[in-house]
């Protein structure tokens, strides 16, 4: 009995050894028209095996690329698409890691960007609501890292600092969510995640 461990390694194992055997047979066919017909049949079978690819643009093109790869680009047929040679073992280039400074890591870079954009808005009711939502989010983020209560004045001071003095909130105009409520919500969410 032949075990898969003794067989050659498959280029795309998600299609299985039977598809690989069909492709190997297709490569060995001498008549070009018959070989092309065989390749069309294999593409239809591959498409039925991977219905999730149908949602992808150019899914037939992807299947033809896979067929060419699995034949080690030795299949001499009339391809309906230009075949791209891809090396499946090649590693993608490294993405550069952003080297931006974050003043308060517990708030994060996105919140700093939101504050910058909110500070450039015209004074209006919309800006007032956005600033209130940002301040509540700041308090929630602060409490994720510091499990004790936080004074609202600390959030207002951080907001003023992060906006370079453009956003100044007094305690009477914005009432932030109570720390106990935020901590209670965080604890409930953590308990739900642990139950799943």
C-alpha positions, 0 to 999 in steps of 0.5 A: 500500500502506498501512503501519501507520505511516500508520494511526491509533495503536492503543489496545491494540496487543497485540491487533493491527489486525485486532481493532481493525478488527473493533471499528470494524465492530462500532461501525458496526452499527446493530442493537443485538442484532447489535452485541452478538452481534458484540461477544461474538464479538470477546471470544471471539477476544480471549480466544483470542489472550491465553490467559495472561489466563485465569489472572487473576481476572475475565479476561472482565471485563478483556476487556470493559474492553479492548473498551470502551477500544478502541472509545473507549467508543463501543460501545453494547451491553449489557455483562455487566460494569460498564465502567471508564473507564481512560486507558492513557496516565495515569501511576500516582502516584509511590510514596513512597521509604522514608526510613529510616536504615540503619546498615550499608548492606552488611547492608541494612534487612531484615537489621536487621529480622531482628536486631530480631525475633531479639533479641525471641525467648526464649532457646532452641535455635531462637533460637540457630540463627536467630542463627547463620544471621543471623551467617553471612548478615551475613558473606556480605553483608560479603564481597560488598562487601569482597572480602577476608577479615573477622574473625568478631569484627567480625560479632559486634560488628556483631550486638551493636550492631544488636541494641542489646546483646540478642544477644551471641555468643562465638566458641566458641558460634557458628562462622561459615563460613570466608571462603574458602568464602564467597568461593569460592561467590560466585565460582562463582555469578558465573561461572555467571551470566556463562556464561548 
